[in-house]
Amino acid sequence: MEMTNVSLKRGCLVVEDNDGVASQEETKKQKVSECCLIDSQDGVEHEGLHSSKDEPGPPEAGSTKKDEKNSSAHVQEEEEEEEEEEEEEGLPETGEEEEPESFADMMKHGLTELDVGITKFVSPHEGFSGILKERYSDFVVHEIGKDGRISHLDDLSVPVDEEDPPEDALTVLTAEDRQQLEELQLFKNKETNVAIEVIEDTKEKRTIIHQAIKSLFPGLETKTEDREGRKYIVAYHAAGKKALAKVRTAADPRKHSWPKSRGSYCHFVLYKENKDTMDAINVLSKYLRVKPNIFSYMGTKDKRAITVQEIAVLKISAQRLAHLNKCLMNFKLGNFSYQKTPLKLGELQGNHFTVVLRNITGTEEQVQQAMQSLKETGFINYYGMQRFGTTAVPTYQVGRAILQNAWTEVMDLILKPRSGAEKGYLVKCREEWAKTKDPASALKKLPVKRCVEGQLLRGLSKYGMKNIVSAFGIIPRNNRLMYIHSYQSYVWNNMVSKRIEDYGLKPVPGDLVLKGATATYIEEDDVNNYSIHDVVMPLPGFDVIYPKHKISEAYREMLTADNLDIDNMRHTIRDYSLSGAYRKIIIRPQNVSWEVIAYDDPKIPLFNTDVDNLEGKPPPVFATEGKYRALKMDFSLPPSTYATMAIREVLKMDTSIKKQTQLNTHWLR
């Protein structure tokens, strides 16, 4: 059951957010969804968690306490057993029989914006309806680098390097040759060498094969042999397994063949369609036969969109990367350069969005008012719905239980049966757990073991039911922190709605503003020196201060009602101690522009992508009148903000899957 469109037609406002493409702390969340939890925008179609390990813990927009660590694409971790990797490749879709409930019925159990504190708007304009992501190409994200430049794919050329093997080296080996050589390289077969017959025997051809093997399979040496009048290139190990260990290390995967004069990292622009960043890196690493963690990036981008971002990879040549353009669909790699350093999560300045809302109902005046307000005032910087999951068990409830040290409740919330849209095998796993409380038995129902449920069950099998803390600790840190950051986001959303309800859209004495990285109070005599765009509010933690007006008491009351002590946010387990952070309450997008487009064919693209421009396609031409009208919006957002919330402000529509599904059902009738 895939829920991908968001629309009044298709069942849900599936949303893309700038949170996932965002700051180092926020990125972690985007891809760390539980199988049933989506913190990304590709709907409910999650195969499970491709876990991240040792990524910086998730956090909080506008956080003043960020650790900038390299964001290795920590997918398919080395700690996972190799046989499990093989087991999950090409997995049959078990349990995917037709469900008796419709998607609309299942989403009756989901969250609404009201449930997570999203209740206010900043503009008085009248809302209107439109279809978001009717086609994934209606949502385009371009990363904004640390130098302020918007990433574009506009150059497919490869830097000239005398030490690169010739282009033919990348195509001269057959798939069977490559497989045998890889098995030899990794000592996976019993043979001591691999012999490749030279069919068209020329010195040039032999040279190319020698170069190809040495370039693509570091650690192997080659020689030419005559066998019964035929020429063979024989590949063999230059040394034993110690040499292989050196080859396989992520820190030095290409030592045998990397020119000393060249920067160790190849930076490139990745253009992808309908694929999230982590999945894209998995695909690239599979084709290149390397570990995913040699890739780095500044932020993750989501699936149901066209996205353009910078990626860096350790000691893989531009030539090899460019060759992937010939064999991969929905990807393009270009703008290659060699650099001395990788990329780090959070180094980006933000993202530029081009969004088409199709079949809009608003009048010219309504559209003008809505967009002018977005440009001049902005929108409330709420955490979007995807932060909280899609099933009847919101992520913030799990986070609250962790903070309360209620570990049995944590286990039950993650594993118990629940209403909502889930994979069939997850439903069976939950049913088995409810019936037997036997982790090993429930685990057998899961063909995909890397989801949060599978990881927790494996931990319970290992540590026992009386040591839930250690069992939960098997889940990668990033995924565990997702829950408590969801709770922080839940509190923040509610408090911001109350702040706007009580004091409106102007700064008042006692509000907080940032001076550098330090929060200070607005005093009575300098309130006129600030605007609402300067005001921040804290995510609860031990290292933040709270406003000096009645919202401070509202924070205290909310946490007290949840059996938490606002004066002691340190946890007995250090990982779960919340330091807190500050987040601006109103965001004003930059580079805002818009136009209303008339069109007749719902299937035609309404603007050119980078690839269209590379291929020389002329931009679409529109008539002045058409069956339908679309609103094309362009705007830039800082890291850790949700584009969905900007679109919500324009349309004045509840962006939750539950509400959108109800609207769609009503609209269809």
C-alpha positions in Angstrom: 0.0 0.0 0.0 1.8 3.0 -1.1 0.7 6.5 -0.3 2.7 8.9 -2.4 0.6 11.7 -3.8 -0.6 14.4 -1.7 -3.6 15.8 -2.8 -7.2 16.4 -2.7 -7.3 13.6 -5.2 -4.9 11.1 -3.9 -5.3 10.8 -0.3 -2.8 12.8 1.6 -0.7 15.8 1.7 2.5 13.9 1.6 5.1 16.4 2.5 8.7 17.2 2.0 10.4 19.1 4.6 13.6 21.1 4.9 14.1 19.4 8.2 15.5 16.4 6.5 17.8 18.4 4.4 18.8 20.4 7.3 21.1 21.0 10.1 23.4 18.4 11.3 21.2 17.7 14.2 18.0 17.6 12.3 19.1 15.5 9.5 19.3 12.5 11.6 15.7 12.4 11.9 14.8 12.4 8.4 15.9 9.0 7.6 15.6 7.4 10.9 12.1 6.3 10.7 10.7 3.3 12.3 9.2 0.9 9.8 5.9 2.3 10.7 7.1 5.7 11.6 7.7 8.1 8.8 9.9 11.0 9.5 10.3 11.5 5.8 8.0 12.2 3.0 7.6 9.1 0.9 4.4 8.0 2.7 4.1 4.7 4.3 6.2 2.7 2.0 9.1 2.0 4.3 11.0 -1.2 4.0 12.4 -0.5 7.4 15.1 1.4 8.9 18.4 1.6 7.1 20.0 2.5 10.3 22.5 5.1 10.9 25.2 4.5 13.4 27.1 7.2 15.4 25.5 10.0 13.5 25.2 13.1 15.6 22.1 13.0 17.7 19.1 14.7 16.3 18.2 17.9 17.4 16.8 21.0 17.0 16.4 23.7 14.7 18.3 26.7 15.4 20.3 24.8 18.0 23.1 26.7 19.4 24.9 23.5 20.5 25.8 21.6 17.4 28.5 19.1 17.0 29.7 19.1 13.4 30.6 15.6 12.6 31.1 14.0 9.2 27.8 12.6 8.0 28.9 9.3 6.7 26.0 7.7 5.0 25.6 5.2 7.8 23.4 2.8 6.0 23.7 -1.0 6.1 26.0 -1.0 9.0 29.0 -3.2 9.4 27.7 -4.5 12.7 24.9 -6.2 10.8 25.6 -9.8 9.8 26.5 -10.3 6.2 24.0 -13.1 5.9 21.2 -10.7 6.9 22.2 -8.4 4.1 21.9 -11.2 1.7 18.6 -12.3 3.2 17.1 -8.9 2.8 18.2 -8.3 -0.8 15.4 -9.2 -3.2 13.1 -9.8 -0.3 9.7 -11.1 -1.3 6.8 -8.8 -0.2 5.5 -11.2 2.3 2.4 -10.3 4.0 1.4 -7.9 1.3 -2.0 -9.3 0.7 -4.9 -7.0 0.1 -6.0 -5.4 3.3 -9.7 -5.4 4.1 -9.5 -1.8 5.3 -9.1 1.0 2.8 -6.3 3.5 3.3 -8.8 6.1 4.3 -10.2 3.8 7.0 -6.7 3.0 8.3 -5.8 6.7 8.5 -8.8 7.4 10.8 -6.4 6.4 13.5 -3.6 8.8 12.5 -2.7 12.2 14.0 -4.1 15.6 13.1 -2.2 18.9 13.4 -4.3 19.6 16.5 -2.8 16.5 18.1 0.7 17.8 17.8 0.0 21.5 18.7 -0.2 22.9 15.2 -3.1 25.3 15.5 -2.2 28.8 14.4 -1.7 30.8 11.2 0.0 34.2 10.8 -2.0 35.6 7.9 -5.7 36.5 7.8 -6.1 35.6 4.1 -8.8 33.1 3.1 -7.3 29.6 2.3 -7.9 27.6 -0.9 -7.2 24.1 -2.0 -4.5 22.6 -4.3 -2.8 19.4 -5.0 0.8 19.0 -3.7 3.0 16.4 -5.3 0.5 15.1 -7.8 3.7 14.3 -9.6 7.0 14.0 -7.7 8.5 16.3 -10.4 6.2 19.0 -8.9 8.5 19.3 -5.9 12.1 20.2 -6.6 14.8 20.8 -3.9 18.1 22.5 -4.6 20.6 22.5 -1.8 22.2 25.8 -0.8 25.9 25.3 0.1 27.8 26.9 2.9 29.0 29.5 0.4 25.4 30.5 -0.3 25.4 29.1 -3.8 22.4 27.0 -5.0 23.5 23.6 -6.2 22.7 22.9 -9.9 23.6 20.0 -12.1 24.9 21.8 -15.2 28.2 20.1 -16.2 28.7 16.4 -16.9 32.3 16.7 -18.0 35.0 14.8 -16.1 38.2 16.5 -14.9 41.2 15.5 -17.0 43.6 13.4 -15.0 46.6 11.7 -16.6 46.6 9.0 -14.0 43.0 7.9 -14.7 42.7 4.6 -16.6 41.3 5.0 -20.2 37.5 5.1 -20.5 37.5 1.6 -22.0 38.7 0.2 -18.7 35.3 0.7 -17.2 33.5 -1.4 -19.9 36.1 -4.0 -20.9 35.2 -6.5 -18.1 32.0 -8.5 -18.3 29.6 -8.8 -15.3 30.9 -12.4 -14.8 34.5 -11.2 -14.8 33.7 -8.5 -12.3 31.9 -10.9 -9.9 34.8 -13.4 -10.1 37.4 -10.7 -9.5 35.4 -9.3 -6.6 35.2 -12.7 -5.0 38.9 -13.2 -5.5 39.7 -9.7 -4.0 37.6 -10.5 -0.9 38.9 -14.1 -0.6 35.3 -15.4 -1.1 36.3 -18.2 -3.4 38.8 -21.1 -3.2 40.7 -20.1 -6.3 44.0 -18.4 -6.0 43.6 -16.4 -9.3 41.1 -15.5 -12.0 42.0 -15.9 -15.7 40.3 -13.7 -18.3 40.8 -14.7 -21.9 41.7 -11.9 -24.3 39.4 -12.4 -27.2 40.7 -9.7 -29.5 44.3 -10.0 -28.7 46.2 -6.8 -29.1 48.7 -5.1 -26.8 46.3 -2.2 -26.4 43.5 -4.5 -25.4 45.6 -6.3 -22.9 46.8 -3.1 -21.4 43.3 -1.9 -20.9 42.3 -5.1 -19.1 45.4 -4.8 -16.8 44.4 -1.2 -16.0 40.8 -2.1 -15.4 41.5 -4.8 -12.9 44.1 -2.8 -11.0 41.9 0.3 -10.9 38.6 -1.4 -10.0 40.0 -4.1 -7.7 42.8 -2.7 -5.5 45.0 -5.3 -4.0 45.0 -7.5 -7.1 48.0 -7.7 -9.4 47.9 -9.0 -13.0 50.1 -10.8 -15.5 49.8 -12.1 -19.1 50.0 -15.9 -19.7 49.9 -18.1 -22.8 47.7 -21.1 -22.4 47.4 -23.5 -25.4 48.0 -20.7 -27.9 45.5 -18.3 -26.2 46.3 -15.2 -24.3 45.0 -14.8 -20.7 45.2 -12.0 -18.2 45.6 -13.6 -14.8 44.6 -11.7 -11.7 46.0 -12.7 -8.3 46.6 -11.3 -4.8 49.7 -9.2 -4.5 49.8 -10.2 -0.8 47.7 -12.0 1.7 44.7 -11.1 3.8 46.6 -8.4 5.6 46.8 -6.4 2.4 43.1 -7.0 1.8 42.3 -5.6 5.2 44.1 -2.4 4.3 42.1 -2.3 1.0 38.8 -2.7 2.8 39.2 0.0 5.4 36.8 2.9 4.9 39.6 5.2 5.7 41.8 4.1 2.9 39.8 2.1 0.3 41.8 3.1 -2.7 45.3 3.5 -1.4 46.8 1.2 -4.1 45.7 3.3 -7.0 45.0 6.9 -5.8 47.3 9.6 -7.2 49.1 11.5 -4.4 48.7 14.8 -6.3 44.9 14.6 -6.2 42.6 15.6 -3.4 41.3 12.5 -1.5 37.6 13.3 -2.0 35.7 13.6 -5.2 32.8 16.1 -4.8 29.9 15.9 -7.2 26.4 17.1 -7.6 23.8 14.3 -7.4 20.5 14.8 -9.2 17.9 12.2 -8.3 14.3 11.6 -8.9 11.9 9.8 -6.5 14.7 8.3 -4.3 15.8 9.5 -0.9 19.5 10.3 -0.2 20.2 7.2 1.9 18.7 4.9 -0.7 20.6 6.7 -3.4 23.9 6.3 -1.6 23.1 2.6 -1.1 22.6 2.2 -4.9 25.8 4.1 -5.7 27.8 2.1 -3.3 26.4 -1.2 -4.6 27.4 -0.3 -8.2 30.8 0.9 -7.1 31.2 -2.1 -4.7 32.2 0.1 -1.8 30.9 0.6 1.7 28.2 3.4 1.9 30.1 5.1 4.8 32.7 6.5 2.4 30.1 8.9 1.2 29.4 12.2 3.0 26.8 14.9 2.5 25.5 18.1 4.2 21.8 17.1 4.5 19.4 14.3 3.5 16.8 14.9 0.8 13.6 12.9 0.6 12.1 10.5 -1.8 9.0 12.0 -3.5 10.7 14.9 -5.2 13.5 15.8 -7.6 16.5 16.9 -5.5 19.9 18.3 -6.3 22.6 18.2 -3.7 26.4 17.9 -3.2 28.0 14.6 -2.2 31.6 13.7 -1.5 33.1 10.3 -1.8 36.5 9.1 -0.6 39.0 8.0 -3.3 36.5 7.2 -6.1 37.5 8.9 -9.3 35.2 11.2 -11.2 35.6 8.9 -14.2 34.1 5.9 -12.4 31.3 8.1 -11.0 30.5 9.5 -14.4 30.3 6.0 -15.8 27.3 5.4 -13.5 25.3 7.9 -15.7 25.2 5.2 -18.4 23.7 2.5 -16.2 21.5 4.2 -13.5 17.9 5.4 -14.0 16.6 8.5 -12.3 20.1 9.6 -11.3 22.6 12.0 -12.8 26.1 12.8 -11.4 28.1 15.8 -12.5 30.0 19.0 -11.5 32.9 16.8 -10.4 35.9 18.2 -8.5 38.6 16.8 -6.2 38.9 18.3 -2.7 40.9 17.6 0.4 38.0 17.3 2.8 34.6 15.5 3.0 31.3 17.2 3.6 29.7 17.6 7.0 26.1 17.4 8.1 24.7 20.8 8.8 27.2 22.8 6.7 24.5 23.8 4.2 22.8 27.2 4.4 19.4 25.7 3.5 17.5 24.6 0.5 15.7 26.3 -2.4 12.3 24.8 -3.2 10.3 25.0 -6.5 6.9 23.7 -5.8 3.8 23.3 -8.0 0.4 23.2 -6.4 -2.0 21.9 -9.1 -5.7 22.5 -9.7 -5.9 25.4 -7.3 -9.2 26.9 -6.4 -8.0 30.3 -5.2 -8.8 33.5 -7.0 -6.0 35.7 -8.2 -6.6 38.0 -5.2 -6.5 35.1 -2.7 -3.2 33.8 -4.3 -1.7 37.2 -4.2 -2.6 37.8 -0.6 -1.3 34.4 0.5 2.0 34.7 -1.3 2.5 38.3 -0.3 2.0 37.3 3.3 4.4 34.4 3.0 7.0 36.7 1.5 6.6 39.6 4.0 5.6 37.9 7.2 6.4 34.2 6.7 5.0 31.2 8.6 5.0 29.6 12.0 8.1 27.5 12.3 6.3 24.4 13.5 7.7 20.9 13.4 5.8 19.2 10.6 3.6 16.2 10.8 6.2 13.8 9.6 8.2 14.4 12.8 5.5 12.5 14.7 4.8 9.3 12.8 1.8 8.1 10.9 0.2 5.4 13.1 -1.8 5.4 16.2 1.4 5.4 18.3 3.0 8.8 17.8 6.8 9.0 18.2 6.5 11.6 20.9 4.7 9.1 23.2 7.7 6.8 23.0 10.0 9.7 23.7 8.0 10.7 26.7 8.2 7.2 28.1 12.0 7.1 27.6 12.4 10.4 29.5 10.1 9.0 32.3 12.4 5.9 32.5 9.2 3.8 31.8 11.0 1.1 29.9 8.3 -1.4 29.8 6.0 1.2 28.3 8.7 2.0 25.7 8.9 -1.6 24.7 5.1 -1.9 24.5 4.6 1.3 22.5 7.1 0.1 19.9 6.0 -3.5 19.6 2.2 -3.6 20.4 -0.4 -4.0 17.7 -1.6 -0.6 16.4 -4.2 0.8 14.0 -2.9 2.4 10.9 -1.1 1.7 7.6 1.7 -0.8 8.0 3.4 -3.6 6.0 1.7 -6.9 6.4 4.7 -8.6 8.0 4.9 -5.9 10.7 1.2 -6.5 11.5 2.0 -10.2 11.9 5.0 -9.5 14.0 3.0 -7.3 16.4 0.3 -9.9 16.7 2.8 -12.6 17.5 4.4 -10.4 20.1 1.0 -9.6 21.7 0.2 -13.3 21.8 3.5 -14.8 23.0 5.7 -12.0 24.4 8.5 -14.1 22.9 11.0 -11.9 21.1 12.5 -14.8 19.1 9.1 -15.9 17.9 8.0 -12.4 16.9 11.3 -11.8 15.1 10.7 -14.8 12.9 7.7 -12.9 11.4 10.0 -10.1 10.2 11.8 -10.7 6.9 13.3 -7.2 7.3 15.3 -7.2 10.5 16.7 -3.6 10.4 13.6 -1.9 11.3 13.3 -0.5 14.8 11.0 -3.4 15.8 13.4 -6.0 14.5 16.4 -4.3 16.3 14.5 -4.1 19.6 13.3 -7.8 19.4 16.9 -8.9 18.7 18.0 -6.9 21.7 15.3 -8.5 23.9 16.4 -11.9 22.6 20.0 -11.1 23.6 19.6 -9.3 26.9 16.2 -10.7 28.1 13.0 -9.0 29.1 14.4 -7.8 32.4 17.0 -5.6 30.7 15.0 -3.5 28.3 17.4 -0.6 28.5 20.3 -2.7 27.0 17.9 -4.2 24.5 16.7 -0.8 23.4 20.4 0.3 23.2 20.9 -2.1 20.2 18.9 0.4 18.1 21.3 2.9 16.6 21.7 6.0 18.6 20.3 8.2 16.0 17.1 6.3 15.9 16.7 6.2 19.6 17.2 10.0 19.9 14.5 10.5 17.2 11.9 9.6 19.9 13.0 12.1 22.5 13.5 14.8 20.0 9.9 14.1 18.8 8.8 14.8 22.3 10.7 18.0 22.4 9.1 19.0 19.1 5.7 18.2 20.5 6.2 20.4 23.5 7.6 23.2 21.3 4.7 23.2 18.9 2.2 23.4 21.7 4.1 26.2 23.5 4.5 28.3 20.3 0.7 28.0 19.6 0.1 29.2 23.2 2.6 32.1 22.8 0.9 33.3 19.6 -2.5 32.8 21.2 -1.6 34.9 24.2 0.7 37.6 22.8 0.1 37.7 19.0 2.7 38.4 16.4 4.7 41.0 18.1 7.6 40.8 20.6 6.8 41.4 24.2 8.9 41.9 27.3 10.1 38.5 28.6 10.4 37.0 25.2 13.8 35.5 24.2 16.1 36.5 21.4 19.5 35.2 20.5 22.7 37.3 20.7 25.2 35.2 19.1 24.6 31.7 20.6 23.3 33.1 23.9 19.6 33.6 24.6 18.7 36.9 26.4 15.4 38.4 27.5 13.7 41.3 25.8 13.3 44.1 28.4 10.5 46.6 28.5 12.6 49.5 27.3 14.0 47.7 24.2 11.0 45.9 23.0 10.8 48.2 20.0 14.2 47.2 18.8 13.0 43.7 17.9 10.5 42.1 15.6 8.6 38.8 15.9 11.2 37.4 13.5 13.9 37.7 16.2 11.9 35.8 18.9 13.0 32.3 19.8 11.5 29.7 22.1 13.3 26.9 23.8 13.0 23.1 23.2 13.0 21.9 26.8 16.4 20.9 28.3 18.8 21.4 31.1 20.8 24.1 29.3 18.1 26.6 28.2 16.2 29.4 29.8 12.5 30.0 29.5 10.5 33.2 28.7 9.8 35.6 31.6 6.1 35.6 31.1 3.2 33.2 31.5 4.5 30.9 28.8 7.2 29.8 31.2 4.6 28.4 33.5 2.9 26.7 30.6 6.1 24.8 29.9 6.3 23.8 33.5 2.6 22.7 33.6 2.9 20.6 30.4 6.0 18.7 31.6 4.6 18.2 35.1 1.5 16.7 33.5 3.8 14.3 31.7 5.5 13.4 35.0 8.7 15.2 34.0 10.7 17.7 36.0 11.5 20.8 34.0 14.3 21.7 36.5 16.0 18.4 36.0 16.2 17.3 32.3 19.3 15.2 32.9 18.6 11.5 32.5 20.3 8.6 34.3 21.4 7.5 30.8 23.5 10.2 29.4 22.3 9.8 25.8 18.8 10.7 26.9 19.7 13.9 28.8 18.2 16.8 27.0 20.3 20.0 26.8 17.7 21.8 24.8 18.0 24.4 22.1 16.4 27.5 20.7 14.2 27.8 17.6 12.8 30.9 15.9 9.0 31.0 16.1 8.5 32.7 12.7 10.5 32.0 9.5 10.4 34.4 6.6 11.4 32.5 3.4 13.9 34.2 1.1 13.9 34.5 -2.7 10.1 34.2 -2.8 8.5 34.3 -6.2 5.3 32.8 -7.7 3.2 32.6 -10.8 -0.2 31.1 -11.7 -0.1 28.8 -14.7 -3.0 27.7 -16.9 -2.8 24.2 -18.2 -5.0 21.4 -19.8 -3.0 18.2 -19.4 -2.4 17.2 -15.7 0.5 14.9 -16.9 2.7 17.6 -18.4 5.6 19.1 -16.4 5.1 22.8 -15.7 8.8 23.7 -15.5 12.2 22.5 -16.6 14.6 20.5 -14.4 18.4 20.6 -14.5 18.4 17.5 -16.7 15.9 19.1 -19.1 18.2 22.1 -19.4 21.2 19.9 -19.9 19.4 18.1 -22.7 18.5 21.4 -24.3 14.7 21.1 -23.8 12.9 24.4 -24.3 10.9 25.6 -21.3 7.2 24.8 -21.4 4.9 27.4 -23.0 1.4 27.9 -21.6 -1.8 29.3 -22.9 -3.5 32.2 -21.1 -6.5 30.0 -20.5 -6.7 26.3 -19.5 -8.9 23.7 -17.9 -6.8 23.9 -14.7 -4.7 26.4 -12.8 -1.5 25.8 -10.9 0.5 27.9 -8.5 4.2 27.6 -9.0 6.1 28.8 -5.9 9.9 29.4 -5.4 11.4 30.0 -2.0 14.5 29.4 0.1 14.4 28.1 3.7 17.1 27.8 6.3 18.1 24.4 7.6 15.7 22.6 10.0 12.5 24.2 8.7 9.6 22.4 7.1 8.5 23.4 3.6 5.3 21.7 4.4 4.5 24.4 7.0 5.1 27.2 4.5 2.7 25.5 2.1 0.2 25.0 5.0 0.3 28.8 5.6 -0.5 29.5 1.9 -3.4 27.0 1.6 -4.7 27.2 5.2 -5.1 23.4 5.1 -4.4 20.7 7.7 -1.3 18.9 6.3 -1.9 15.7 8.3 -2.4 12.5 6.4 -5.6 11.8 8.4 -7.3 15.1 7.4 -6.1 15.1 3.8 -7.5 11.6 3.4 -10.9 12.7 4.7 -10.8 15.8 2.5 -9.9 13.6 -0.5 -12.7 11.1 0.1 -15.2 14.0 0.4 -13.8 15.6 -2.7 -14.1 12.4 -4.8 -17.7 11.9 -3.7 
